[in-house]
């Protein structure tokens, strides 16, 4: 037993030494000092992340190709101050984040690292650095929930307000789709004309009329498949759209967002006709509202949280390691140029060797599934 205890103690000591060694190797690019004299050191990895962000989003900071290196560094320090301010504001509350928010931060970090990990490593950003950034963004959400969430003790928002805002941003629909093309005798795809085109338009408008008179959309779907000798799924999926979804046409979202719940409309493009039926995805039947309500809350109170952060930033003075900052600027600028050159080359090669085809009507109604 004594030997096992000694071995355990030795193992713990080695682990502590390993962490101590890692800590001593950390490099810092800036220090943020508050009016009260509190100094917060910012690691090179976090600084590098924000430098990369500024250089890849210059328009957000009124920068262009003529901007000086000092202008870029000033923009980076602005983001670093906000990063420290958010962390500080959350620390002041002396409370814990919910399990869901902590879990979301960990999962988002894993997802981002899986996709962009190699690039981040190439610019000197570790997964731990990335987690710090993501966690800080999560603190921002947590601050919003603390001050304005439904259960807030400060200024709680009404659930009805959140649902109304949610319904403007997210639209849920069930879709029945049919192709407006066929194959001719030579196997070529041609558009329907004459009686064939009129029949399918009439059928879809008939389904629209019945749906708007209270008919069950699932029954209409089953009857449509039966009458046309089609094999369909057991039921219709619910698809969630935002204004950014344009694959069904530029006016699709504006059309379906004007529909009342449990009402239908027929939408037609060059090769497909759709019956879209709007459903209330804020109801308990769906999980979408619970999944996205924090995003809605953050949007509603963005200006108020921004004001809190800006006020805290006014208390800060940034002390930057100029030599390290110049080195980081040059390294990341070079990495971005290399990445851009590689992307351009890959795009050119792909354009020369492949053809782009539009999705078929059989897949058009399944690519935005909210399930």
C-alpha positions in Angstrom: 0.0 0.0 0.0 2.8 2.4 0.9 4.5 1.8 -2.5 1.2 2.5 -4.3 0.8 5.8 -2.3 4.4 6.8 -3.1 3.8 6.0 -6.8 0.6 8.1 -6.8 2.3 11.0 -5.2 5.1 10.8 -7.7 2.7 10.8 -10.6 0.8 13.8 -9.2 4.1 15.7 -8.8 5.1 14.9 -12.4 1.8 16.2 -13.7 2.2 19.4 -11.7 5.7 19.9 -13.0 4.5 19.4 -16.5 1.8 22.1 -16.1 4.3 24.4 -14.4 6.7 23.9 -17.4 3.9 24.6 -19.9 3.0 27.8 -18.0 6.5 29.1 -17.9 6.7 28.7 -21.7 3.7 31.0 -22.4 4.5 34.1 -24.3 2.5 37.3 -24.0 1.9 39.9 -26.7 0.0 42.6 -24.7 -1.0 43.6 -21.2 -4.4 45.3 -20.5 -4.2 47.6 -17.4 -7.4 48.9 -15.7 -7.8 52.2 -14.0 -7.6 50.3 -10.7 -4.2 49.0 -11.7 -5.2 45.4 -12.4 -3.1 44.0 -15.2 -4.3 41.2 -17.5 -1.7 39.6 -19.7 -2.9 38.4 -23.1 -1.1 35.4 -24.6 0.5 35.5 -28.1 -2.0 32.8 -29.2 -5.0 34.9 -28.4 -3.4 38.0 -29.9 -2.6 36.0 -33.1 -6.2 34.9 -33.4 -7.4 38.5 -33.3 -4.7 39.6 -35.7 -5.8 37.0 -38.2 -9.4 38.1 -37.7 -8.6 41.8 -38.4 -6.5 41.0 -41.5 -9.2 38.7 -43.0 -12.0 41.2 -42.2 -10.5 44.6 -42.9 -13.8 46.2 -43.9 -15.1 45.8 -40.4 -12.3 48.0 -39.1 -12.3 50.6 -42.0 -9.0 49.1 -43.2 -7.8 48.6 -46.8 -4.7 47.8 -48.7 -3.3 51.3 -48.0 -3.7 50.9 -44.2 -0.6 51.1 -42.1 0.6 48.3 -39.9 -0.1 50.5 -36.9 -3.7 50.8 -37.9 -4.0 47.1 -37.9 -2.4 46.7 -34.5 -4.7 49.3 -33.1 -7.7 47.4 -34.4 -6.3 44.2 -32.9 -5.8 45.8 -29.5 -9.4 47.0 -29.6 -10.6 43.4 -29.9 -8.2 42.3 -27.2 -9.6 45.0 -24.9 -13.2 43.7 -25.6 -12.0 40.1 -24.9 -10.6 41.2 -21.5 -13.7 43.3 -20.8 -16.1 40.5 -21.4 -14.1 38.1 -19.2 -14.0 40.8 -16.5 -17.7 41.6 -16.6 -18.5 38.0 -16.2 -16.0 37.5 -13.4 -17.6 40.4 -11.5 -20.9 38.5 -11.3 -19.2 35.7 -9.4 -21.6 33.1 -10.8 -21.3 30.0 -13.0 -22.4 29.5 -16.5 -25.1 26.9 -17.2 -24.0 23.4 -18.1 -25.4 23.9 -21.6 -23.3 27.0 -22.3 -20.2 25.3 -21.0 -20.9 22.3 -23.1 -21.6 24.4 -26.2 -18.2 26.2 -25.7 -16.4 22.9 -25.6 -18.3 21.5 -28.6 -17.8 24.6 -30.7 -14.1 24.6 -30.0 -13.9 21.0 -31.1 -15.8 21.7 -34.3 -13.8 24.7 -35.2 -10.5 22.9 -34.5 -11.6 19.9 -36.6 -12.2 22.3 -39.6 -9.6 25.0 -39.1 -7.1 23.4 -36.7 -4.3 23.0 -39.3 -4.5 26.7 -40.3 -4.6 27.9 -36.7 -1.5 25.9 -35.9 0.2 27.4 -38.9 -0.3 30.9 -37.4 0.6 29.9 -33.9 -2.9 29.5 -32.4 -3.3 26.4 -30.2 -6.6 24.7 -29.4 -6.3 26.1 -25.9 -6.1 29.6 -27.3 -9.1 28.9 -29.4 -11.1 27.6 -26.4 -10.3 30.9 -24.6 -11.8 32.9 -27.5 -14.9 30.7 -27.7 -15.4 30.7 -23.9 -15.2 34.5 -23.9 -17.9 34.6 -26.6 -19.9 32.3 -24.5 -19.4 34.7 -21.5 -21.0 37.3 -23.7 -24.1 35.1 -24.2 -24.1 34.3 -20.4 -24.1 38.0 -19.6 -27.1 38.6 -21.9 -28.9 35.7 -20.2 -28.0 37.0 -16.8 -29.3 40.5 -17.4 -32.2 39.9 -19.9 -33.0 36.2 -20.0 -36.5 34.9 -19.2 -35.4 34.0 -15.6 -33.3 37.1 -15.1 -33.6 38.9 -11.8 -32.5 42.2 -13.4 -34.7 42.8 -16.5 -36.3 39.6 -17.8 -37.6 39.4 -21.3 -41.1 38.0 -21.9 -41.2 34.6 -23.6 -43.7 36.0 -26.1 -41.2 38.7 -27.2 -38.6 36.0 -27.8 -41.0 33.9 -29.8 -42.1 36.8 -31.9 -38.5 37.7 -32.7 -37.7 34.0 -33.4 -40.6 33.8 -35.9 -39.3 36.7 -37.9 -35.8 35.1 -38.1 -36.7 31.4 -38.5 -39.5 30.0 -40.7 -40.6 26.4 -40.5 -42.3 24.8 -43.5 -43.4 21.4 -44.8 -42.8 21.0 -48.5 -44.4 18.9 -51.3 -42.3 19.2 -54.5 -42.8 18.0 -58.1 -40.6 18.4 -61.2 -41.8 20.5 -64.1 -39.5 18.6 -66.5 -39.6 15.2 -68.2 -37.5 13.2 -70.7 -38.3 13.1 -74.4 -37.8 10.1 -76.7 -34.1 10.8 -77.0 -33.6 10.9 -73.2 -33.2 14.6 -73.1 -34.6 16.7 -70.2 -37.3 19.0 -71.5 -39.8 21.3 -69.7 -43.5 20.2 -69.3 -45.9 22.0 -71.6 -49.6 22.0 -72.4 -51.9 19.6 -70.6 -49.2 18.0 -68.5 -48.1 21.3 -67.1 -51.6 22.5 -66.5 -52.6 19.3 -64.7 -49.7 19.5 -62.2 -50.3 23.2 -61.6 -54.0 22.6 -61.0 -53.3 19.8 -58.6 -50.9 21.9 -56.5 -53.4 24.8 -56.4 -56.1 22.4 -55.4 -53.9 21.1 -52.5 -53.2 24.7 -51.5 -56.9 25.5 -51.4 -57.7 22.4 -49.3 -54.8 23.1 -46.9 -56.0 26.7 -46.4 -59.5 25.4 -45.7 -58.1 23.2 -42.8 -57.2 19.9 -44.6 -54.4 17.9 -43.0 -51.1 18.5 -44.9 -49.9 14.9 -44.2 -53.1 13.5 -45.7 -52.7 15.8 -48.8 -49.2 14.5 -49.2 -50.3 10.8 -49.0 -53.1 11.4 -51.5 -50.7 13.1 -53.8 -48.3 10.2 -53.8 -51.1 7.7 -54.2 -52.8 9.5 -57.1 -49.5 9.8 -59.0 -48.2 6.3 -58.2 -45.3 7.7 -56.2 -43.4 6.2 -53.3 -43.0 8.9 -50.6 -41.6 9.0 -47.1 -43.9 8.1 -44.2 -44.4 11.8 -43.4 -43.3 15.3 -44.4 -40.1 16.7 -42.8 -40.1 20.2 -41.3 -37.5 22.5 -42.9 -36.2 25.6 -41.2 -35.2 28.6 -43.3 -33.6 32.0 -42.6 -33.3 35.0 -44.9 -29.9 33.6 -46.0 -31.4 30.5 -47.6 -31.6 31.3 -51.3 -31.5 27.9 -53.0 -35.3 28.0 -53.6 -35.1 31.4 -55.1 -34.4 34.9 -53.9 -38.1 35.6 -52.9 -38.7 32.3 -51.2 -38.1 33.5 -47.6 -40.1 36.6 -48.0 -43.0 34.6 -49.4 -43.1 31.9 -46.7 -42.5 34.4 -43.9 -45.7 36.2 -44.8 -47.8 33.0 -44.5 -49.8 32.6 -41.3 -49.3 29.3 -39.4 -51.0 26.3 -41.0 -51.5 28.1 -44.3 -50.1 27.1 -47.7 -48.8 28.7 -50.9 -47.6 27.5 -54.2 -44.2 28.6 -55.4 -42.8 27.8 -58.8 -39.4 28.1 -60.4 -38.0 27.1 -63.8 -38.0 23.3 -63.2 -39.9 22.6 -59.9 -43.2 23.4 -58.3 -43.6 23.5 -54.5 -46.5 23.5 -52.1 -45.1 25.1 -48.9 -47.1 24.9 -45.7 -46.0 27.0 -42.7 -45.9 25.4 -39.3 -45.4 27.0 -35.8 -41.9 25.9 -34.8 -42.1 27.8 -31.5 -44.6 25.2 -30.2 -43.5 22.5 -27.8 -43.7 20.0 -30.6 -40.5 21.3 -32.0 -37.1 21.9 -30.4 -36.0 24.8 -32.6 -37.1 27.6 -30.3 -35.2 26.1 -27.3 -32.2 25.5 -29.5 -32.0 29.1 -30.8 -33.6 31.3 -28.2 -30.2 32.4 -26.8 -29.2 33.5 -30.2 -32.4 35.6 -30.5 -31.8 37.0 -27.0 -28.3 38.1 -27.9 -29.6 39.8 -31.1 -32.3 41.6 -29.2 -30.0 43.0 -26.5 -26.7 43.3 -28.5 -26.6 47.1 -28.3 -27.0 47.0 -24.5 -24.3 44.4 -24.0 -22.1 46.3 -26.4 -22.5 49.5 -24.3 -21.5 47.6 -21.2 -18.4 46.2 -22.9 -17.4 49.6 -24.4 -17.8 51.3 -21.0 -15.5 48.7 -19.4 -13.0 49.2 -22.3 -12.8 52.9 -21.5 -11.2 51.9 -18.2 -8.3 50.1 -19.9 -4.9 51.0 -21.2 -3.1 48.6 -23.6 0.6 47.9 -23.3 1.7 46.1 -26.4 5.1 44.4 -27.0 5.9 46.2 -30.2 8.6 43.8 -31.4 6.3 40.8 -30.9 3.4 42.5 -32.5 5.4 43.4 -35.6 6.7 39.8 -35.9 3.1 38.4 -35.6 1.8 40.9 -38.2 4.4 39.8 -40.7 3.9 36.0 -40.0 0.1 36.1 -40.3 0.1 38.4 -43.3 2.4 35.9 -45.0 0.2 32.9 -44.0 -3.0 34.7 -45.3 -1.3 35.4 -48.6 -0.2 31.8 -48.9 -3.7 30.5 -48.0 -5.3 32.9 -50.5 -2.9 31.8 -53.3 -3.6 28.1 -52.5 -7.4 28.7 -52.6 -7.2 30.6 -55.9 -5.1 27.8 -57.5 -7.5 25.1 -56.2 -10.5 27.0 -57.5 -8.9 27.5 -61.0 -8.0 23.8 -61.2 -11.5 22.7 -60.2 -13.1 25.1 -62.7 -11.0 23.6 -65.5 -11.7 19.9 -64.7 -15.3 19.8 -63.4 -18.8 21.0 -64.5 -21.3 22.5 -62.1 -24.8 21.0 -62.1 -27.9 22.2 -60.3 -29.5 19.9 -57.7 -32.3 17.7 -59.1 -35.9 18.2 -58.1 -35.7 15.0 -56.0 -33.1 16.5 -53.7 -34.3 20.1 -53.8 -36.7 19.7 -51.0 -34.4 17.9 -48.6 -31.2 20.0 -48.4 -32.4 22.4 -45.7 -33.9 19.9 -43.3 -34.1 21.2 -39.8 -34.0 17.7 -38.4 
